[in-house]
Amino acid sequence: MAKSIFYHAGCPVCVSAEQDIIELIGSGNVEVVHLGEDKARIAEAEREGVKSVPALVTPNGNVLHIN
């Protein structure tokens, strides 16, 4: 099964959302990407359709923007 990808920027809202996502779907089912620490993946996130963070990209390609 493919993993979801959770993109965030490290702000308090993002960190809180990260903890909730991990609790909901399990750490083995989600890859967490901190775009402030891994700037090389910003273009990847944009290609996936991420417009703002925090955002969760599901295995089927849906982008869930969490604000």
N, CA, C and O atoms as a printed pandas DataFrame, in Angstrom:
     atom_number atom_name residue_name chain_id  residue_number  x_coord  y_coord  z_coord
0              1         N          MET        A               1    0.839   -1.182    0.000
1              2        CA          MET        A               1    0.000    0.000    0.000
2              3         C          MET        A               1    0.883    1.244    0.000
3              4         O          MET        A               1    1.845    1.329    0.763
4              5         N          ALA        A               2    0.556    2.197   -0.849
5              6        CA          ALA        A               2    1.305    3.445   -0.916
6              7         C          ALA        A               2    1.018    4.297    0.315
7              8         O          ALA        A               2   -0.053    4.216    0.915
8              9         N          LYS        A               3    1.991    5.105    0.670
9             10        CA          LYS        A               3    1.837    5.984    1.826
10            11         C          LYS        A               3    1.259    7.332    1.406
11            12         O          LYS        A               3    1.425    7.773    0.269
12            13         N          SER        A               4    0.582    7.972    2.349
13            14        CA          SER        A               4    0.223    9.373    2.193
14            15         C          SER        A               4    1.484   10.185    2.472
15            16         O          SER        A               4    2.418    9.698    3.109
16            17         N          ILE        A               5    1.501   11.431    1.987
17            18        CA          ILE        A               5    2.618   12.330    2.271
18            19         C          ILE        A               5    2.051   13.577    2.931
19            20         O          ILE        A               5    1.152   14.222    2.392
20            21         N          PHE        A               6    2.582   13.911    4.102
21            22        CA          PHE        A               6    2.160   15.094    4.834
22            23         C          PHE        A               6    3.254   16.140    4.709
23            24         O          PHE        A               6    4.355   15.964    5.231
24            25         N          TYR        A               7    2.945   17.243    4.007
25            26        CA          TYR        A               7    3.892   18.339    3.830
26            27         C          TYR        A               7    3.579   19.431    4.840
27            28         O          TYR        A               7    2.419   19.780    5.055
28            29         N          HIS        A               8    4.634   19.970    5.464
29            30        CA          HIS        A               8    4.415   21.080    6.391
30            31         C          HIS        A               8    5.656   21.954    6.470
31            32         O          HIS        A               8    6.706   21.629    5.914
32            33         N          ALA        A               9    5.508   23.087    7.184
33            34        CA          ALA        A               9    6.593   24.060    7.275
34            35         C          ALA        A               9    7.147   24.209    8.683
35            36         O          ALA        A               9    8.032   25.032    8.913
36            37         N          GLY        A              10    6.644   23.431    9.622
37            38        CA          GLY        A              10    7.188   23.461   10.972
38            39         C          GLY        A              10    6.529   24.426   11.934
39            40         O          GLY        A              10    6.946   24.518   13.088
40            41         N          CYS        A              11    5.508   25.148   11.492
41            42        CA          CYS        A              11    4.823   26.083   12.388
42            43         C          CYS        A              11    4.006   25.296   13.423
43            44         O          CYS        A              11    3.781   24.099   13.243
44            45         N          PRO        A              12    3.566   25.945   14.492
45            46        CA          PRO        A              12    2.795   25.231   15.516
46            47         C          PRO        A              12    1.542   24.535   14.973
47            48         O          PRO        A              12    1.216   23.429   15.405
48            49         N          VAL        A              13    0.841   25.170   14.037
49            50        CA          VAL        A              13   -0.344   24.542   13.441
50            51         C          VAL        A              13    0.064   23.283   12.686
51            52         O          VAL        A              13   -0.612   22.257   12.768
52            53         N          CYS        A              14    1.171   23.364   11.951
53            54        CA          CYS        A              14    1.654   22.212   11.182
54            55         C          CYS        A              14    2.051   21.052   12.093
55            56         O          CYS        A              14    1.716   19.898   11.824
56            57         N          VAL        A              15    2.759   21.363   13.157
57            58        CA          VAL        A              15    3.213   20.319   14.079
58            59         C          VAL        A              15    2.021   19.650   14.750
59            60         O          VAL        A              15    2.004   18.430   14.914
60            61         N          SER        A              16    1.034   20.434   15.134
61            62        CA          SER        A              16   -0.178   19.875   15.733
62            63         C          SER        A              16   -0.908   18.982   14.738
63            64         O          SER        A              16   -1.356   17.891   15.090
64            65         N          ALA        A              17   -1.029   19.446   13.490
65            66        CA          ALA        A              17   -1.693   18.652   12.456
66            67         C          ALA        A              17   -0.913   17.370   12.183
67            68         O          ALA        A              17   -1.512   16.315   11.974
68            69         N          GLU        A              18    0.419   17.450   12.182
69            70        CA          GLU        A              18    1.255   16.259   11.980
70            71         C          GLU        A              18    0.955   15.209   13.042
71            72         O          GLU        A              18    0.777   14.032   12.729
72            73         N          GLN        A              19    0.901   15.635   14.289
73            74        CA          GLN        A              19    0.627   14.700   15.378
74            75         C          GLN        A              19   -0.750   14.060   15.218
75            76         O          GLN        A              19   -0.909   12.860   15.444
76            77         N          ASP        A              20   -1.746   14.856   14.829
77            78        CA          ASP        A              20   -3.098   14.325   14.635
78            79         C          ASP        A              20   -3.154   13.344   13.468
79            80         O          ASP        A              20   -3.795   12.297   13.567
80            81         N          ILE        A              21   -2.484   13.677   12.361
81            82        CA          ILE        A              21   -2.472   12.789   11.191
82            83         C          ILE        A              21   -1.827   11.457   11.559
83            84         O          ILE        A              21   -2.354   10.398   11.218
84            85         N          ILE        A              22   -0.697   11.502   12.249
85            86        CA          ILE        A              22   -0.016   10.264   12.646
86            87         C          ILE        A              22   -0.905    9.438   13.565
87            88         O          ILE        A              22   -0.969    8.216   13.435
88            89         N          GLU        A              23   -1.586   10.095   14.486
89            90        CA          GLU        A              23   -2.489    9.379   15.388
90            91         C          GLU        A              23   -3.658    8.755   14.621
91            92         O          GLU        A              23   -4.094    7.650   14.945
92            93         N          LEU        A              24   -4.162    9.458   13.610
93            94        CA          LEU        A              24   -5.311    8.961   12.846
94            95         C          LEU        A              24   -4.961    7.798   11.923
95            96         O          LEU        A              24   -5.675    6.796   11.893
96            97         N          ILE        A              25   -3.862    7.923   11.165
97            98        CA          ILE        A              25   -3.590    6.906   10.146
98            99         C          ILE        A              25   -2.354    6.058   10.440
99           100         O          ILE        A              25   -2.090    5.083    9.736
100          101         N          GLY        A              26   -1.601    6.421   11.467
101          102        CA          GLY        A              26   -0.436    5.624   11.849
102          103         C          GLY        A              26    0.831    6.079   11.154
103          104         O          GLY        A              26    0.810    6.437    9.977
104          105         N          SER        A              27    1.925    6.064   11.881
105          106        CA          SER        A              27    3.197    6.552   11.343
106          107         C          SER        A              27    3.702    5.717   10.170
107          108         O          SER        A              27    4.448    6.220    9.329
108          109         N          GLY        A              28    3.308    4.458   10.107
109          110        CA          GLY        A              28    3.728    3.608    9.001
110          111         C          GLY        A              28    2.995    3.871    7.704
111          112         O          GLY        A              28    3.363    3.341    6.656
112          113         N          ASN        A              29    1.950    4.695    7.773
113          114        CA          ASN        A              29    1.134    4.973    6.590
114          115         C          ASN        A              29    1.318    6.376    6.045
115          116         O          ASN        A              29    0.643    6.772    5.094
116          117         N          VAL        A              30    2.233    7.131    6.646
117          118        CA          VAL        A              30    2.427    8.514    6.202
118          119         C          VAL        A              30    3.904    8.881    6.236
119          120         O          VAL        A              30    4.621    8.558    7.183
120          121         N          GLU        A              31    4.338    9.556    5.191
121          122        CA          GLU        A              31    5.684   10.132    5.150
122          123         C          GLU        A              31    5.537   11.609    5.495
123          124         O          GLU        A              31    4.720   12.307    4.894
124          125         N          VAL        A              32    6.308   12.083    6.441
125          126        CA          VAL        A              32    6.246   13.484    6.853
126          127         C          VAL        A              32    7.404   14.234    6.201
127          128         O          VAL        A              32    8.564   13.837    6.315
128          129         N          VAL        A              33    7.063   15.333    5.511
129          130        CA          VAL        A              33    8.072   16.144    4.836
130          131         C          VAL        A              33    8.005   17.566    5.386
131          132         O          VAL        A              33    7.005   18.263    5.210
132          133         N          HIS        A              34    9.070   17.984    6.046
133          134        CA          HIS        A              34    9.195   19.352    6.572
134          135         C          HIS        A              34    9.871   20.169    5.472
135          136         O          HIS        A              34   11.077   20.047    5.256
136          137         N          LEU        A              35    9.097   20.995    4.781
137          138        CA          LEU        A              35    9.628   21.720    3.632
138          139         C          LEU        A              35   10.657   22.783    4.017
139          140         O          LEU        A              35   11.466   23.186    3.182
140          141         N          GLY        A              36   10.636   23.236    5.255
141          142        CA          GLY        A              36   11.651   24.176    5.713
142          143         C          GLY        A              36   13.013   23.520    5.853
143          144         O          GLY        A              36   14.044   24.177    5.704
144          145         N          GLU        A              37   13.017   22.233    6.137
145          146        CA          GLU        A              37   14.263   21.481    6.296
146          147         C          GLU        A              37   14.658   20.743    5.029
147          148         O          GLU        A              37   15.821   20.372    4.868
148          149         N          ASP        A              38   13.708   20.523    4.128
149          150        CA          ASP        A              38   13.969   19.777    2.895
150          151         C          ASP        A              38   13.421   20.563    1.708
151          152         O          ASP        A              38   12.471   20.144    1.046
152          153         N          LYS        A              39   14.050   21.721    1.455
153          154        CA          LYS        A              39   13.580   22.632    0.414
154          155         C          LYS        A              39   13.586   21.993   -0.978
155          156         O          LYS        A              39   12.848   22.429   -1.861
156          157         N          ALA        A              40   14.403   20.980   -1.174
157          158        CA          ALA        A              40   14.466   20.308   -2.467
158          159         C          ALA        A              40   13.141   19.648   -2.835
159          160         O          ALA        A              40   12.912   19.328   -4.002
160          161         N          ARG        A              41   12.270   19.443   -1.854
161          162        CA          ARG        A              41   11.000   18.756   -2.127
162          163         C          ARG        A              41    9.836   19.717   -2.356
163          164         O          ARG        A              41    8.700   19.283   -2.548
164          165         N          ILE        A              42   10.116   21.026   -2.336
165          166        CA          ILE        A              42    9.055   22.003   -2.588
166          167         C          ILE        A              42    8.470   21.809   -3.983
167          168         O          ILE        A              42    7.249   21.812   -4.142
168          169         N          ALA        A              43    9.309   21.642   -4.985
169          170        CA          ALA        A              43    8.826   21.448   -6.358
170          171         C          ALA        A              43    7.974   20.184   -6.458
171          172         O          ALA        A              43    6.968   20.165   -7.167
172          173         N          GLU        A              44    8.373   19.139   -5.756
173          174        CA          GLU        A              44    7.589   17.893   -5.725
174          175         C          GLU        A              44    6.197   18.160   -5.160
175          176         O          GLU        A              44    5.194   17.717   -5.721
176          177         N          ALA        A              45    6.146   18.884   -4.052
177          178        CA          ALA        A              45    4.857   19.196   -3.428
178          179         C          ALA        A              45    3.978   19.993   -4.387
179          180         O          ALA        A              45    2.779   19.735   -4.498
180          181         N          GLU        A              46    4.571   20.955   -5.075
181          182        CA          GLU        A              46    3.814   21.749   -6.044
182          183         C          GLU        A              46    3.289   20.881   -7.180
183          184         O          GLU        A              46    2.148   21.053   -7.607
184          185         N          ARG        A              47    4.098   19.955   -7.674
185          186        CA          ARG        A              47    3.645   19.040   -8.741
186          187         C          ARG        A              47    2.482   18.179   -8.271
187          188         O          ARG        A              47    1.598   17.841   -9.060
188          189         N          GLU        A              48    2.478   17.824   -6.997
189          190        CA          GLU        A              48    1.404   17.004   -6.428
190          191         C          GLU        A              48    0.112   17.801   -6.259
191          192         O          GLU        A              48   -0.953   17.221   -6.045
192          193         N          GLY        A              49    0.205   19.146   -6.355
193          194        CA          GLY        A              49   -0.978   19.986   -6.220
194          195         C          GLY        A              49   -1.084   20.727   -4.906
195          196         O          GLY        A              49   -2.111   21.344   -4.623
196          197         N          VAL        A              50   -0.032   20.675   -4.097
197          198        CA          VAL        A              50   -0.042   21.377   -2.815
198          199         C          VAL        A              50    0.053   22.879   -3.082
199          200         O          VAL        A              50    0.969   23.347   -3.757
200          201         N          LYS        A              51   -0.919   23.625   -2.536
201          202        CA          LYS        A              51   -0.960   25.084   -2.690
202          203         C          LYS        A              51   -0.556   25.798   -1.409
203          204         O          LYS        A              51   -0.054   26.921   -1.452
204          205         N          SER        A              52   -0.774   25.152   -0.275
205          206        CA          SER        A              52   -0.421   25.714    1.028
206          207         C          SER        A              52   -0.181   24.548    1.978
207          208         O          SER        A              52   -0.619   23.425    1.733
208          209         N          VAL        A              53    0.514   24.836    3.054
209          210        CA          VAL        A              53    0.763   23.804    4.060
210          211         C          VAL        A              53    0.152   24.231    5.381
211          212         O          VAL        A              53    0.027   25.426    5.646
212          213         N          PRO        A              54   -0.223   23.291    6.195
213          214        CA          PRO        A              54   -0.031   21.851    6.056
214          215         C          PRO        A              54   -0.988   21.246    5.031
215          216         O          PRO        A              54   -2.104   21.728    4.836
216          217         N          ALA        A              55   -0.526   20.185    4.386
217          218        CA          ALA        A              55   -1.339   19.480    3.395
218          219         C          ALA        A              55   -0.989   17.996    3.405
219          220         O          ALA        A              55    0.160   17.607    3.616
220          221         N          LEU        A              56   -2.006   17.187    3.174
221          222        CA          LEU        A              56   -1.833   15.737    3.099
222          223         C          LEU        A              56   -2.169   15.288    1.688
223          224         O          LEU        A              56   -3.261   15.557    1.188
224          225         N          VAL        A              57   -1.228   14.602    1.042
225          226        CA          VAL        A              57   -1.473   14.019   -0.276
226          227         C          VAL        A              57   -1.751   12.541   -0.052
227          228         O          VAL        A              57   -0.909   11.809    0.469
228          229         N          THR        A              58   -2.939   12.114   -0.450
229          230        CA          THR        A              58   -3.349   10.732   -0.233
230          231         C          THR        A              58   -2.740    9.824   -1.302
231          232         O          THR        A              58   -2.282   10.311   -2.336
232          233         N          PRO        A              59   -2.728    8.510   -1.065
233          234        CA          PRO        A              59   -2.145    7.591   -2.046
234          235         C          PRO        A              59   -2.788    7.671   -3.434
235          236         O          PRO        A              59   -2.137    7.362   -4.432
236          237         N          ASN        A              60   -4.059    8.082   -3.507
237          238        CA          ASN        A              60   -4.696    8.182   -4.824
238          239         C          ASN        A              60   -4.536    9.566   -5.439
239          240         O          ASN        A              60   -5.130    9.847   -6.480
240          241         N          GLY        A              61   -3.739   10.441   -4.811
241          242        CA          GLY        A              61   -3.408   11.731   -5.399
242          243         C          GLY        A              61   -4.254   12.906   -4.962
243          244         O          GLY        A              61   -4.021   14.027   -5.414
244          245         N          ASN        A              62   -5.227   12.686   -4.099
245          246        CA          ASN        A              62   -6.014   13.810   -3.592
246          247         C          ASN        A              62   -5.161   14.635   -2.639
247          248         O          ASN        A              62   -4.359   14.095   -1.877
248          249         N          VAL        A              63   -5.345   15.951   -2.690
249          250        CA          VAL        A              63   -4.622   16.853   -1.797
250          251         C          VAL        A              63   -5.613   17.436   -0.803
251          252         O          VAL        A              63   -6.592   18.077   -1.184
252          253         N          LEU        A              64   -5.347   17.206    0.469
253          254        CA          LEU        A              64   -6.189   17.734    1.536
254          255         C          LEU        A              64   -5.424   18.863    2.208
255          256         O          LEU        A              64   -4.452   18.624    2.926
256          257         N          HIS        A              65   -5.870   20.108    1.971
257          258        CA          HIS        A              65   -5.245   21.266    2.607
258          259         C          HIS        A              65   -5.865   21.442    3.984
259          260         O          HIS        A              65   -7.087   21.503    4.120
260          261         N          ILE        A              66   -5.029   21.522    4.989
261          262        CA          ILE        A              66   -5.482   21.568    6.381
262          263         C          ILE        A              66   -5.160   22.951    6.940
263          264         O          ILE        A              66   -3.995   23.313    7.100
264          265         N          ASN        A              67   -6.210   23.715    7.234
265          266        CA          ASN        A              67   -6.004   25.056    7.803
266          267         C          ASN        A              67   -6.952   25.233    8.955
267          268         O          ASN        A              67   -6.960   26.287    9.591
